[in-house]
Amino acid sequence: MAEYMDRSKDIGPYVPQADDDRIVCRCEEITKGEIRQAVHMGLWTMTEVKRMLRCGMGLCQGQTCTKNIKRIIATELGVALGQLEEPSVRPPVRPVEVGVFGNEVESL
Amino acid sequence: MKTEHADVIIVGAGIVGNAAAYYLTKAGMRCIVLEEEMIGHGGSSRNGGGVRQSGRDPREFALAAYAVKNIWPTLSEELGVDVEYRQNGYLVFGYNEEQDKSISVRIETAASFGVHMEMKRGADLKEICPYVSDHVVCAGWTPSDGVSNPMRTTLGYYIRARELGARFITGEKAIKINKIKGAARQVVTARGNVYEGDKIIVAAGYHGKFLLETVGIVVPMQKKLNEMIVTEPAPRLFEYMVGGMSGFYGQQTKHGSLIFGCPSGREYTFHELKNPVSTSVTASFICESLGIDLPILKQLKVVRAWSGWVDISLDGVPVIGAVEEVPGLLVAIASTGHGYGPGPAVGYTLAQLAMDQPSPVDITKLHFDRFDYGKKQPRYQSASSGGALLR
């Protein structure tokens, strides 16, 4: 069971910041401002933000940006970093071609 | 421990729960949505995003068609979130004589509901999809089907419902329904909190089975592991939903990546797992299927694989509607792997029923009490679909 969260809790208004246009997820080109706005739309977990914006869903699978996204969301929600669960790490570790992956069936 | 009140208590923040919350709040009702994990944790966010009428069981066809006709076309506008709905058709591949016949049956069923579907072969098929290999001998084509983005749709309903005032509480696991004077009124959670309302909607996937059992309602269902893969973005290849009679299905998303799923035939052996995990076998089966049917995709790189639970109903169609035996209780569970496309219509239907309004379509054949154990023993239909193994 996940951490208890009353999604009607007031987290204050979205206040634009000078560096909102900075790109945080380089693969999918998602900015800090987009992530902060998503939190104010009610997306309070890293996975929800990821599923809406695609940050961390690109070729590197969040290996570069996950920590930064976590910090931005935690700051916006006013919670400790440890309170936010990171999205599931998913296979494959490195991108693999469909043709190569499909060959695996023969060895099963 | 505290008690909270609302007009309707909804268990499960998936597409159905969120849509019901949206339609109820829009009509001025107060709702509380309880979710054990996070918004859209289950199958609502883990499916192929197909919005399909064709290939439906006649019992659930009307719901799917209602969603396609009345909800999906304007959903992005209504929610203020681009749900990436594109009504560009659905192409389902057949590989042999037998599957050719199965597709013909689907065409007849679709026609009886006023949905046009036709058989494509040879040059006709290549015209729609130039990438198919010779392994595909025929295909059913349904121009009015389509695709969308399941994650954005599920979250979009949540965002709008919350904005309109629906209360969502996540990390709150419902464990019991309490009856007061014979009617379902309270939902008790693992944290000991009590949520009370005039109506209770259970749209909690497989977990709903256990919740319903606390008021003596048994829905025969089991869970099955389902896995999918997503590739890197590619140039535009096709704008319609693709599927195969082998069980594989997928689309090229608006983003450009291709998402595909296919059963390996071993799904039922993983039912004892607590959480869905990506196994070491299924992704390769999906890739093999793709390579055989659409060889052009072989060069694309798979960046991610994921899995989820499909809650399979004993007779292959969901349980949706009012549970008359427990007044005030409404359910939508056991969607059997095809609950996403009709999801908005199911949420709307439950919202109507919760406001004592008639259902927009006939759902009597999805009634909770339809399972007749004594006479004709129903069987898990999809248990026989062996997917790639049977090809």
Interface residues (C-beta under 8 A of the other chain):
Chain A: M1 A2 E3 Y4 M5 D6 R7 S8 M41 G42 L43 W44 T45 T47 E48 R51 M52 R54 M57 G58 L59 Q61 S88 R90 P91 P92 P95 V96 E97 V98 G99 F101 G102 N103 E104 V105 L108
Chain B: E36 E37 M38 I39 G40 S45 V81 M151 R152 L155 Y158 I159 R162 E163 R167 F168 I169 T170 G171 E172 K173 A190 R191 I229 T231 E232 H255 S278 V281 A283 S284 F285 C287 E288 S289 L290 G291 L297 K298 Q299 L300 K301 V302 V303 R304 A305 W306 A388
